Amino acid sequence: MKRSTDRLLALAMLIVGAACFAKIFLAAGDKPFATTRLEVLGAAGGLSVVAGLLFLAGLLPTAARHDPYAPLFGRDAEVVPAGRPRLRRAALALPLLAVIVILADQFGAWSAGEPAKEVATAPVPEPTESKTAPEPLAEPAVPAQESAAKPARPVEPAPAPAPVQPVQPTPAAAPAEPAAPLPAQSEQPAPATQQTALAPATPPETVAPPPPAPPAQPTQSDGHRDAVVWLAVSADGHEIMSASTDHMIKLWDIDGKRLIRNVGEHKDMARTALFMPDGKTALTAADDGEIVLRQLSDGAVLHVFSSGQNGGVRKLAISPDGRLAVSGHDSGSVVVWDLAKGAVLHVLPGHDWPISSVAVSPDGTKALSGSIDGELKLWDILAGKQLRSWHGHDRGAYGAVFTADGHHAVTGSGDYSIKLWDLDSFKEVRRFDGHYGTVYALALSPDGKRLGSVSLDGTARIWNMDTGDQIAEFDPGTGPMYSVAFAADGTLLTGGIDRTIRDWPAAGGDGTVLFAGAPE
């Protein structure tokens, strides 16, 4: 009988506890509980469930229990008092407390103390007080606008001043903003009169003047229509050949500052255009996977070398005698061409990423290639084998050039550095630091004492090869530069995203536009 009573009590406690949790769940689905209500209901429900489980498991003491080992002296001898009757009474009170909590919540015992309703009414008096004092309304508006504008300046410098300047230049006009509500307050004529007296004769500007437009760039109808990505100077120093992402190869007269002719057009972005040693032909390459031998006099195509499965031609270099050419491809392959026979001599797979630079040694026996992962490889192009591979840069290696001795090479990189390498020990000899963007192309002066570089940071620089010191820096302010070459007189030629070919003085200073881009 006693055990059945314990089970009924346990069941009642479990039901009450479940009711508490159900109440919490249903209320949370409607709107959040106040913190006090949530804690009380949760505590009551949790204790009821725990007490019920303890009763069910027989862990709480019962009112009385039968002791089979007790002596039989009279009718009450078989009844032994419970171990802790107070604990049992407290457990029995839990269902009653939980029921009281549920009823109190049901009839809104806490409704007067909910903090949510008090918060909604707290700020009501503030707008009423601000109407009687128009001056403070204008004051906070100034720092609020300034603080909002400051973070935008490094990203968008031109439009950032627009929200600030209407307030700063004319502080006397600041009270004019709250003047509009004042006529409705007939009991305050004095502030309205004061506002009218302070108003300027002419309305202040509410929109900042637009920033000055950048100076217009010169254009010419026969210029490139897109970025100039390659420049080469003829052996006699009188002509420049350029390649562009507009697919075109153009030949320019430096002395006459005019376009001689369009040498040819590729099916895709033109990457390289080289004067052949004979001075009569040119070798050009593009993303269409073709290397084309052209006649300079009229642009006639003499031979087409197709890279086939090797993909687009990223970079191209030729040996000084004009017998061999080395091309770097999208696939990571380096291909050696026999130009005299018009055939492939070697296909040198080895790079895991597309090629970003290629150079041929002065003696025509070796080639250096770099890929967009910063890997550099030295090749024996006559035997068709790799001599050395090393990780030269943290990012892509661009603009590789050999020095005149053939034992050193210079490479630029996406890690913003320029490095001089000893190709006998494969160690870094010197570093040229200063660019803050990818160094995209390099060129050595005819005497080998100066290095020219251009970068995606929009600058061109001249360096001292012996010391690594910067000699000059040029910044036309027109965006990334992609191509560089030294003219016969020692000046630096550059091309870039602005479609122009510029000439920069060797000692530094302002440059001039040799050949402008086509109108947009």
Buried (B, 14 or more C-beta within 10 A) or exposed (E): EEEEEBBEBBEBBBBBBBBBBEBBEEBEEEEEBBEEBBEBBBBBBBBBBBBBBBBBEEEBBBBBBEEEEEEEEEEEEBEEEBEEEEBBEBBBEBBEBBBEBBEBBEEEEEEEEBEEEEEEEEEEEEEEEEBEEBEEBBEEBBEEBEEEBEEBEEEEEEBBBBBBBBBEEBEEBBBBEBBEEBEEEEEBEEBBEEBEEEBEEEEBEEEBEEEEEEEEBEBBEEBBBBBBBBBBBBEEBBBBBBBBBBBBBBBBBBEEEEBBBEBBBBEBBBBBBBBBBEEEBBBBBBBBBBBBBBBBEEBEEEEEBEBEEBBBBBBBBBBEEBBBBBBBBBBBBBBBBBBEEEEBBBBBEBBEBBBBBBBBBBEBBBBBBBBBBBBBBBBBBBEEEBBEBEEBBEBBBBBBBBBEEBBBBBBBBBBBBBBBBEBEEBEEEBEBEBBEBBBBBBBBBEEBEBBBBBBBBBBBBBBEBEEBEBBBEBEBEBEBBBBBBBBEEBBBBBBBBBBBBBBBBBEBEEBEBBBBBBEE
